[in-house]
């Protein structure tokens, strides 16, 4: 099990310097990743930062932790722009980027505000095509693509990603919908969610997800099962027992979620207390 924090980028967390400081402190406290939300708007009209600029500053402020967006809705970004941004950030961080992607939703009013696509099926089509374009451009060879939503004509994108064979891609999905998890099986990891901002996937559900995805895996590359949740850092026994249940169900990453309602003082204290540790026996 590896451990990361996930930071919002709006409201009291809309200061890029503060986010970089939190990431730096997380690295020093033993966390292995720092991921950020990707939103362009929230309903309360709070200040919002751009996730790619936030990640750039975090990459500069840290040396070891993995970083990335959780998650980027491809439908509202040109995939060739995503390909360029991710390669640049992967080189800047010397291979620490993970690209989290998903359909996006109207939970924060982004579709409503900007006339977005309400049909999940269309956003899913755009996600599949967008990922094909991003991965194709990352190869650093002449690449063409003709789809329903995107077209590329003999593009050559250089440099290739710092990581080999490419930047890892984690795909988010709402369980028990099956489509997102078949999509995730084609890439490098899955970020399952329960469909709202309050409920977490249970260890039993994570086990179901792991069994389902393994049915569709076509190679033996490492695959990450990402669990997002909250521990308090004060009650070590309770925290480690909870995380261990997810580890037994197949989780490879624990992402400590930071609510935008929590004060910076509370979050900094939680980060400095360090990650919860599962109690599974370690491999020799």
C-alpha positions as CSV (number, residue, x, y, z in Angstrom):
1,X,0.0,0.0,0.0
2,X,1.2,3.5,-0.8
3,X,-0.2,6.7,0.6
4,X,-1.1,10.1,-0.8
5,X,-3.1,13.2,0.0
6,X,-5.6,14.8,-2.3
7,X,-6.0,18.6,-2.2
8,X,-8.8,20.8,-3.4
9,X,-7.8,23.8,-5.4
10,X,-10.6,26.3,-4.6
11,X,-11.8,28.4,-1.7
12,X,-9.3,28.5,1.1
13,X,-7.1,26.2,-1.0
14,X,-6.9,28.6,-3.9
15,X,-3.4,29.9,-3.0
16,X,-0.9,28.0,-5.1
17,X,2.0,28.7,-2.7
18,X,0.0,27.2,0.2
19,X,-0.7,24.1,-1.9
20,X,3.0,23.7,-2.7
21,X,3.9,24.1,1.0
22,X,1.4,21.4,1.9
23,X,2.8,19.0,-0.7
24,X,6.4,19.7,0.5
25,X,5.3,19.0,4.1
26,X,3.5,15.8,3.0
27,X,6.7,14.6,1.3
28,X,8.7,15.3,4.5
29,X,6.1,13.5,6.6
30,X,6.3,10.3,4.6
31,X,3.4,10.6,2.2
32,X,4.2,9.1,-1.3
33,X,1.8,11.2,-3.5
34,X,0.0,14.5,-3.7
35,X,-3.0,14.7,-6.1
36,X,-5.2,17.7,-6.8
37,X,-8.8,18.2,-7.9
38,X,-9.5,19.3,-11.4
39,X,-12.4,21.8,-11.5
40,X,-12.8,24.9,-13.6
41,X,-15.7,26.3,-11.6
42,X,-17.7,25.7,-8.3
43,X,-21.2,26.7,-7.7
44,X,-20.4,29.0,-4.8
45,X,-18.4,31.2,-7.1
46,X,-15.3,30.7,-5.0
47,X,-11.8,31.4,-6.3
48,X,-10.4,28.4,-8.3
49,X,-6.9,27.6,-9.3
50,X,-5.8,25.9,-12.5
51,X,-4.7,22.3,-11.7
52,X,-1.9,22.1,-14.2
53,X,-0.2,25.2,-12.8
54,X,-0.7,23.9,-9.3
55,X,0.9,20.6,-10.2
56,X,3.8,22.4,-11.8
57,X,4.5,24.3,-8.6
58,X,4.1,21.1,-6.6
59,X,6.6,19.3,-8.9
60,X,9.1,22.1,-8.3
61,X,8.6,22.1,-4.5
62,X,9.0,18.3,-4.1
63,X,11.5,15.7,-5.1
64,X,10.0,12.2,-4.6
65,X,6.2,12.1,-4.3
66,X,4.0,11.1,-7.2
67,X,1.6,13.8,-8.4
68,X,-1.3,14.3,-10.8
69,X,-4.9,15.3,-11.3
70,X,-7.7,13.3,-9.7
71,X,-9.4,13.5,-12.1
72,X,-9.3,15.4,-15.4
73,X,-12.5,15.2,-17.5
74,X,-11.1,14.8,-21.0
75,X,-14.3,16.1,-22.7
76,X,-13.5,19.7,-21.7
77,X,-9.9,19.7,-22.9
78,X,-8.4,19.0,-26.3
79,X,-6.5,15.7,-25.9
80,X,-3.5,17.0,-27.8
81,X,-3.3,19.8,-25.2
82,X,-3.5,17.2,-22.4
83,X,-0.7,15.3,-24.2
84,X,1.6,18.3,-24.3
85,X,0.9,19.4,-20.7
86,X,1.4,15.9,-19.3
87,X,4.7,15.3,-21.2
88,X,6.0,18.7,-20.0
89,X,5.0,18.0,-16.4
90,X,6.4,14.4,-16.6
91,X,9.8,15.8,-17.7
92,X,9.7,18.6,-15.1
93,X,9.0,16.1,-12.3
94,X,11.5,13.5,-13.7
95,X,8.8,10.8,-14.1
96,X,6.5,11.4,-11.1
97,X,3.3,12.2,-13.0
98,X,0.2,10.0,-12.9
99,X,-2.7,11.1,-15.1
100,X,-6.1,10.5,-13.5
101,X,-9.1,10.8,-15.9
102,X,-12.9,10.5,-15.8
103,X,-16.1,11.5,-17.4
104,X,-16.7,14.6,-15.2
105,X,-20.0,15.5,-13.8
106,X,-22.2,18.5,-12.9
107,X,-21.6,18.2,-9.1
108,X,-20.0,21.6,-9.0
109,X,-22.2,23.2,-11.8
110,X,-19.5,23.1,-14.5
111,X,-21.8,21.5,-17.1
112,X,-24.7,23.9,-16.2
113,X,-22.5,27.0,-16.2
114,X,-20.6,26.4,-19.5
115,X,-23.2,24.5,-21.6
116,X,-21.5,21.2,-21.2
117,X,-22.5,17.8,-22.4
118,X,-25.1,16.2,-20.1
119,X,-25.2,12.9,-21.9
120,X,-22.9,10.5,-20.1
121,X,-22.6,8.3,-23.2
122,X,-21.2,11.2,-25.3
123,X,-18.7,12.1,-22.6
124,X,-17.7,8.4,-22.4
125,X,-17.1,8.4,-26.2
126,X,-15.0,11.5,-25.9
127,X,-13.0,10.0,-23.0
128,X,-12.2,6.8,-25.0
129,X,-11.2,8.7,-28.1
130,X,-9.3,11.3,-26.0
131,X,-7.3,8.6,-24.3
132,X,-6.5,7.0,-27.6
133,X,-5.2,10.3,-28.9
134,X,-3.2,11.1,-25.8
135,X,-1.5,7.7,-25.7
136,X,-0.9,7.8,-29.5
137,X,0.8,11.2,-29.4
138,X,2.9,10.1,-26.4
139,X,4.5,7.4,-28.6
140,X,6.6,10.1,-30.4
141,X,5.9,8.8,-33.8
142,X,3.7,10.0,-36.7
143,X,0.2,9.5,-35.4
144,X,-3.2,9.9,-37.1
145,X,-6.7,9.4,-35.7
146,X,-10.2,9.7,-37.1
147,X,-13.0,9.3,-34.6
148,X,-16.4,10.7,-34.0
149,X,-15.2,13.5,-31.8
150,X,-11.5,14.0,-32.5
151,X,-9.3,13.9,-35.6
152,X,-5.5,14.0,-35.8
153,X,-3.6,14.2,-39.1
154,X,0.0,12.7,-39.0
155,X,1.0,14.6,-35.9
156,X,4.5,14.1,-34.4
157,X,4.8,15.0,-30.7
158,X,8.2,15.2,-29.1
159,X,9.6,14.7,-26.6
160,X,8.1,11.4,-25.5
161,X,7.2,11.1,-21.8
162,X,10.0,10.8,-19.3
163,X,8.5,7.6,-18.0
164,X,8.6,4.4,-20.0
165,X,6.6,3.2,-21.7
166,X,4.4,6.1,-20.9
167,X,2.7,8.1,-18.1
168,X,0.5,5.9,-16.0
169,X,-3.2,6.5,-16.5
170,X,-5.8,5.9,-13.7
171,X,-9.4,5.8,-14.7
172,X,-12.2,6.9,-12.4
173,X,-15.6,5.2,-12.4
174,X,-18.8,5.0,-10.4
175,X,-19.5,1.5,-9.1
176,X,-21.6,-0.6,-9.9
177,X,-21.6,0.8,-13.5
178,X,-19.5,-1.6,-15.4
179,X,-18.3,0.5,-18.5
180,X,-15.8,2.7,-16.6
181,X,-14.2,-0.4,-15.1
182,X,-13.8,-2.2,-18.4
183,X,-12.1,1.0,-19.6
184,X,-9.9,1.2,-16.6
185,X,-8.7,-2.4,-17.3
186,X,-7.1,-1.2,-20.5
187,X,-4.9,1.2,-18.6
188,X,-2.9,1.3,-15.3
189,X,-5.2,1.9,-12.4
190,X,-8.8,2.5,-11.3
191,X,-10.2,5.2,-8.9
192,X,-13.6,3.8,-7.9
193,X,-16.2,6.2,-6.4
194,X,-19.7,5.6,-5.0
195,X,-21.5,8.3,-6.9
196,X,-21.6,11.1,-4.3
197,X,-19.2,13.3,-2.4
198,X,-20.0,11.7,1.0
199,X,-20.0,8.0,0.6
200,X,-16.9,5.8,0.2
201,X,-16.5,2.5,-1.6
202,X,-16.4,-0.3,1.0
203,X,-13.7,-3.0,1.2
204,X,-16.3,-5.5,0.0
205,X,-17.1,-3.4,-3.1
206,X,-13.4,-2.8,-3.8
207,X,-12.9,-6.6,-3.8
208,X,-15.8,-6.9,-6.3
209,X,-14.2,-4.2,-8.5
210,X,-10.8,-5.9,-8.3
211,X,-12.3,-9.3,-9.4
212,X,-14.3,-7.6,-12.2
213,X,-11.3,-5.7,-13.6
214,X,-9.0,-8.7,-13.6
215,X,-11.4,-10.4,-16.0
216,X,-10.6,-7.8,-18.6
217,X,-6.8,-7.4,-18.1
218,X,-4.8,-8.5,-21.1
219,X,-1.3,-8.2,-19.7
220,X,0.6,-8.6,-16.4
221,X,1.7,-5.0,-15.9
222,X,1.3,-3.5,-12.5
223,X,-2.3,-2.2,-11.9
224,X,-3.3,0.1,-9.1
225,X,-6.5,0.0,-7.1
226,X,-7.0,3.4,-5.6
227,X,-9.1,3.9,-2.5
228,X,-10.0,7.5,-1.4
229,X,-11.0,8.0,2.2
230,X,-10.4,9.8,5.5
231,X,-8.4,8.9,8.6
232,X,-7.9,11.3,11.5
233,X,-4.3,10.4,12.4
234,X,-5.0,10.4,16.1
235,X,-6.3,6.9,16.6
236,X,-3.6,4.8,15.0
237,X,-5.2,1.4,15.8
238,X,-8.5,2.4,14.1
239,X,-6.8,4.0,11.1
240,X,-4.5,1.1,10.5
241,X,-7.3,-1.5,10.9
242,X,-9.5,0.4,8.4
243,X,-6.7,0.8,5.8
244,X,-5.7,-2.9,6.3
245,X,-9.2,-4.0,5.3
246,X,-8.8,-2.1,2.0
247,X,-5.3,-3.5,1.5
248,X,-6.7,-7.1,1.9
249,X,-9.4,-6.2,-0.6
250,X,-6.7,-5.3,-3.2
251,X,-6.1,-1.6,-2.7
252,X,-2.6,-0.5,-3.7
253,X,-3.0,3.2,-2.9
254,X,-4.7,5.0,0.0
255,X,-5.6,8.6,-1.0
256,X,-6.3,10.8,2.1
257,X,-9.1,13.1,1.0
258,X,-9.0,16.7,2.1
259,X,-12.4,18.4,2.3
260,X,-12.5,22.0,1.2
261,X,-14.5,22.7,4.4
262,X,-11.5,21.8,6.6
263,X,-9.3,24.6,7.8
264,X,-5.7,24.8,6.7
265,X,-4.5,24.4,10.2
266,X,-6.4,21.1,10.6
267,X,-5.2,19.8,7.3
268,X,-1.6,20.8,7.9
269,X,-1.7,19.0,11.3
270,X,-3.2,15.9,9.6
271,X,-0.5,15.9,7.0
272,X,2.3,16.2,9.5
273,X,0.9,13.2,11.5
274,X,1.8,11.1,8.5
275,X,0.0,8.4,6.6
276,X,-1.9,5.5,8.2
277,X,0.0,2.2,7.8
278,X,-1.7,-1.1,7.0
279,X,-0.7,-4.1,9.1
280,X,-0.4,-6.6,6.3
281,X,2.8,-8.7,6.5
282,X,5.5,-7.3,4.1
283,X,6.9,-9.3,1.3
284,X,10.4,-10.6,2.0
